[in-house]
């Protein structure tokens, strides 16, 4: 029997832009569709529990080998595999390297690619540049949360951490909260906050101003998006929140116990957080593991019996499917916790890939005319 010729599509970053990777509203819709599939259980991720965030290379603090990388700020490699069902019905993996030392070299902190594969044969379907894809899907997740959890009369937003990820988050939030008129911007670097405020007014039509304190930022906001540095999480005080606020965590934050226990917690997917706790126990350093993940403060309170257990908590996908209630009233304070799942890279990547095929965008690459090993 003759072997089968296999080709796959390569999409550069300019190709991805042409194919629509920056389409905010479409990305939020695809993310909502993905949340519904998570609720149904029509997905798989890594690990024996099928819910692991991914597998990473952790560099040692010291090494006897001269070329082996050693630990540094935000320095890692991570592979995030997933299968997603529904109309997507495809396997994929996001692969990235990250290093805080990249920007002086003219590179983003993380350099990402996504590969999609045929679920049956394993053949590659598409290899794509994924920095924009990942930023967009990261932003789309709080966009979906805004659709279901934010007050309909929200007019003031707060942005904590004024980097490119929060730009993506805020674009998605604005797309779902058209009543927003003002945004307060806070960053440990005031010039970044001012730049974000200027960008918001120019690009989104939402008047921006710089907040000099977190208290000022939170005290006026109806919806808050947090995507600050993992290296120094900021402390949010429960007393600073006004009634009816929705806090969208796409990055880590610290807070007094009342911040977490006094708000309703909605998770992106409870099963992902259960997997994080399993991995924390297996690591032998639960406290250290908790300190490095977005949900860590919540897991600590759950272990102490101060917060509702994960298996009794709410996933956003259940709200999307109508299996759980969204915002219950205008006075309810809600914290939405998102930790990043490869299924969103796969769904948005697949959607952009299909658009590229329809528009004839990208470069076909040959894997083989026929496999040498048969």
DOZAKOL-91648 format. One record per residue (C-alpha): residue in three letters; x, y, z. Coordinates in steps of 0.1 Angstrom, whole numbers, padded with zeros to 4 digits, always signed. Layout:
residues N
ALAXYZ;...
END
This chain:
residues 374
UNK+0000+0000+0000;UNK+0014+0034-0010;UNK+0019+0060+0018;UNK-0002+0091+0020;UNK+0012+0125+0012;UNK+0009+0149+0041;UNK+0009+0187+0040;UNK+0000+0212+0066;UNK-0006+0250+0067;UNK+0019+0274+0082;UNK+0004+0308+0094;UNK+0029+0336+0103;UNK+0018+0365+0125;UNK+0009+0386+0095;UNK-0011+0357+0082;UNK-0029+0353+0115;UNK-0039+0390+0114;UNK-0052+0387+0078;UNK-0072+0356+0089;UNK-0089+0376+0117;UNK-0071+0367+0149;UNK-0077+0402+0162;UNK-0115+0400+0158;UNK-0126+0407+0194;UNK-0163+0400+0193;UNK-0158+0368+0173;UNK-0132+0356+0197;UNK-0155+0362+0227;UNK-0183+0342+0209;UNK-0159+0313+0203;UNK-0147+0315+0240;UNK-0184+0313+0251;UNK-0188+0282+0229;UNK-0157+0267+0245;UNK-0171+0273+0280;UNK-0202+0254+0271;UNK-0181+0224+0259;UNK-0162+0225+0292;UNK-0194+0223+0311;UNK-0206+0194+0289;UNK-0172+0177+0295;UNK-0165+0174+0258;UNK-0127+0181+0261;UNK-0095+0166+0273;UNK-0063+0183+0286;UNK-0030+0169+0299;UNK-0024+0147+0329;UNK-0041+0116+0342;UNK-0070+0138+0354;UNK-0074+0153+0319;UNK-0074+0188+0334;UNK-0038+0197+0339;UNK-0028+0233+0328;UNK+0003+0218+0310;UNK+0037+0204+0315;UNK+0066+0228+0321;UNK+0104+0227+0323;UNK+0115+0241+0356;UNK+0151+0253+0355;UNK+0174+0246+0385;UNK+0189+0274+0405;UNK+0223+0261+0398;UNK+0238+0235+0373;UNK+0272+0218+0368;UNK+0265+0219+0331;UNK+0277+0252+0314;UNK+0250+0253+0288;UNK+0220+0242+0309;UNK+0196+0272+0316;UNK+0192+0282+0352;UNK+0162+0298+0369;UNK+0154+0334+0362;UNK+0124+0357+0364;UNK+0095+0342+0345;UNK+0119+0318+0327;UNK+0103+0285+0316;UNK+0091+0263+0288;UNK+0055+0250+0288;UNK+0036+0226+0266;UNK-0002+0228+0269;UNK-0020+0200+0250;UNK-0058+0196+0246;UNK-0086+0180+0226;UNK-0118+0200+0221;UNK-0150+0184+0208;UNK-0181+0200+0194;UNK-0177+0215+0159;UNK-0139+0218+0166;UNK-0132+0181+0171;UNK-0094+0186+0170;UNK-0063+0181+0190;UNK-0037+0208+0196;UNK-0009+0221+0217;UNK+0004+0255+0227;UNK+0041+0255+0232;UNK+0060+0285+0246;UNK+0092+0297+0261;UNK+0092+0327+0284;UNK+0120+0348+0298;UNK+0117+0382+0316;UNK+0150+0391+0299;UNK+0135+0390+0264;UNK+0123+0426+0259;UNK+0158+0442+0258;UNK+0165+0418+0230;UNK+0135+0431+0210;UNK+0113+0401+0218;UNK+0081+0397+0238;UNK+0085+0380+0272;UNK+0069+0348+0258;UNK+0072+0334+0223;UNK+0043+0311+0214;UNK+0032+0287+0187;UNK+0001+0265+0184;UNK-0001+0233+0164;UNK-0034+0216+0154;UNK-0034+0179+0146;UNK-0059+0155+0131;UNK-0075+0137+0161;UNK-0074+0103+0144;UNK-0042+0101+0124;UNK-0021+0126+0144;UNK-0011+0144+0112;UNK-0003+0181+0116;UNK-0030+0204+0102;UNK-0016+0238+0110;UNK+0013+0254+0127;UNK+0006+0290+0137;UNK+0022+0320+0153;UNK+0003+0323+0186;UNK+0013+0354+0206;UNK-0017+0373+0193;UNK-0039+0342+0194;UNK-0030+0336+0231;UNK-0035+0373+0240;UNK-0069+0374+0223;UNK-0082+0342+0239;UNK-0069+0354+0273;UNK-0089+0386+0269;UNK-0119+0368+0256;UNK-0123+0347+0288;UNK-0131+0378+0310;UNK-0151+0390+0281;UNK-0175+0361+0284;UNK-0175+0366+0322;UNK-0185+0402+0316;UNK-0214+0391+0295;UNK-0228+0370+0323;UNK-0215+0385+0356;UNK-0212+0422+0352;UNK-0240+0447+0360;UNK-0258+0458+0329;UNK-0256+0494+0340;UNK-0218+0494+0345;UNK-0202+0527+0336;UNK-0168+0527+0353;UNK-0140+0501+0349;UNK-0107+0497+0366;UNK-0076+0482+0350;UNK-0049+0469+0373;UNK-0018+0461+0354;UNK-0015+0481+0322;UNK+0004+0457+0299;UNK-0006+0441+0266;UNK-0026+0413+0282;UNK-0049+0437+0300;UNK-0053+0456+0268;UNK-0067+0424+0253;UNK-0089+0418+0284;UNK-0102+0453+0283;UNK-0111+0453+0246;UNK-0132+0422+0252;UNK-0148+0437+0284;UNK-0157+0468+0265;UNK-0172+0447+0237;UNK-0196+0432+0263;UNK-0203+0463+0284;UNK-0212+0491+0260;UNK-0222+0514+0288;UNK-0186+0519+0300;UNK-0177+0555+0299;UNK-0146+0558+0321;UNK-0116+0536+0331;UNK-0092+0541+0360;UNK-0058+0528+0352;UNK-0033+0516+0378;UNK+0002+0502+0373;UNK+0034+0502+0395;UNK+0049+0521+0366;UNK+0027+0553+0362;UNK+0039+0559+0327;UNK+0023+0526+0316;UNK-0009+0536+0333;UNK-0009+0569+0314;UNK-0002+0551+0281;UNK-0031+0527+0288;UNK-0055+0556+0296;UNK-0045+0574+0264;UNK-0049+0542+0243;UNK-0083+0535+0258;UNK-0097+0569+0249;UNK-0082+0568+0214;UNK-0089+0532+0204;UNK-0120+0523+0225;UNK-0137+0556+0231;UNK-0136+0550+0269;UNK-0121+0580+0287;UNK-0091+0570+0307;UNK-0074+0585+0337;UNK-0045+0574+0360;UNK-0053+0562+0395;UNK-0025+0568+0420;UNK-0037+0542+0445;UNK-0055+0508+0443;UNK-0081+0522+0467;UNK-0090+0550+0443;UNK-0091+0525+0415;UNK-0113+0499+0431;UNK-0136+0523+0450;UNK-0152+0537+0419;UNK-0153+0507+0396;UNK-0182+0485+0385;UNK-0159+0461+0368;UNK-0122+0454+0376;UNK-0097+0436+0354;UNK-0065+0423+0370;UNK-0036+0412+0349;UNK-0006+0424+0368;UNK+0029+0408+0372;UNK+0032+0373+0385;UNK+0064+0384+0402;UNK+0048+0409+0427;UNK+0010+0403+0431;UNK-0008+0434+0443;UNK-0029+0434+0475;UNK-0066+0442+0471;UNK-0085+0452+0503;UNK-0121+0441+0506;UNK-0131+0475+0521;UNK-0122+0492+0488;UNK-0149+0474+0467;UNK-0182+0491+0461;UNK-0214+0471+0460;UNK-0221+0452+0428;UNK-0185+0451+0416;UNK-0172+0423+0394;UNK-0135+0415+0397;UNK-0120+0396+0368;UNK-0087+0379+0377;UNK-0066+0370+0347;UNK-0035+0374+0368;UNK-0026+0368+0405;UNK-0037+0391+0433;UNK-0035+0390+0471;UNK-0062+0401+0494;UNK-0075+0400+0530;UNK-0096+0369+0538;UNK-0128+0390+0536;UNK-0121+0399+0499;UNK-0125+0362+0490;UNK-0151+0351+0516;UNK-0172+0382+0511;UNK-0176+0378+0474;UNK-0192+0351+0453;UNK-0165+0331+0435;UNK-0170+0319+0399;UNK-0142+0298+0383;UNK-0134+0294+0347;UNK-0136+0256+0352;UNK-0137+0240+0386;UNK-0120+0208+0373;UNK-0089+0228+0363;UNK-0086+0242+0398;UNK-0091+0207+0413;UNK-0062+0196+0391;UNK-0040+0225+0404;UNK-0047+0213+0440;UNK-0038+0177+0431;UNK-0006+0189+0416;UNK+0001+0210+0447;UNK-0003+0180+0470;UNK+0019+0159+0447;UNK+0046+0186+0447;UNK+0053+0181+0484;UNK+0053+0219+0489;UNK+0016+0228+0488;UNK+0021+0264+0502;UNK+0049+0270+0477;UNK+0028+0257+0448;UNK-0002+0278+0459;UNK+0020+0309+0459;UNK+0027+0305+0422;UNK-0008+0301+0408;UNK-0037+0326+0405;UNK-0061+0305+0426;UNK-0036+0300+0454;UNK-0053+0323+0479;UNK-0086+0306+0473;UNK-0072+0271+0477;UNK-0056+0281+0510;UNK-0089+0293+0524;UNK-0107+0262+0512;UNK-0081+0240+0530;UNK-0087+0261+0561;UNK-0125+0255+0559;UNK-0131+0293+0553;UNK-0143+0291+0517;UNK-0167+0268+0498;UNK-0151+0236+0486;UNK-0143+0235+0449;UNK-0167+0206+0442;UNK-0195+0228+0455;UNK-0184+0259+0434;UNK-0196+0273+0401;UNK-0179+0271+0367;UNK-0186+0298+0342;UNK-0195+0271+0316;UNK-0224+0260+0338;UNK-0237+0296+0338;UNK-0234+0298+0300;UNK-0255+0266+0297;UNK-0281+0278+0321;UNK-0272+0251+0347;UNK-0261+0277+0372;UNK-0272+0313+0379;UNK-0252+0343+0367;UNK-0253+0376+0385;UNK-0281+0373+0411;UNK-0286+0410+0419;UNK-0270+0444+0415;UNK-0255+0444+0450;UNK-0236+0411+0446;UNK-0198+0413+0445;UNK-0183+0386+0422;UNK-0147+0375+0417;UNK-0141+0355+0385;UNK-0109+0334+0385;UNK-0093+0324+0352;UNK-0061+0304+0351;UNK-0056+0297+0313;UNK-0066+0266+0295;UNK-0053+0252+0263;UNK-0088+0244+0250;UNK-0092+0282+0243;UNK-0060+0283+0223;UNK-0073+0253+0203;UNK-0108+0267+0197;UNK-0097+0302+0186;UNK-0067+0287+0167;UNK-0091+0263+0149;UNK-0115+0291+0140;UNK-0087+0313+0126;UNK-0073+0282+0107;UNK-0107+0276+0091;UNK-0108+0313+0081;UNK-0073+0311+0066;UNK-0083+0280+0045;UNK-0114+0299+0032;UNK-0094+0330+0023;UNK-0064+0311+0009;UNK-0041+0326+0035;UNK-0008+0309+0046;UNK+0019+0286+0033;UNK+0015+0249+0027;UNK+0045+0229+0040;UNK+0053+0193+0031;UNK+0057+0168+0058;UNK+0063+0140+0033;UNK+0052+0128-0002;UNK+0049+0095+0014;UNK+0063+0083+0048;UNK+0097+0066+0046;UNK+0089+0044+0075;UNK+0059+0023+0068;
END
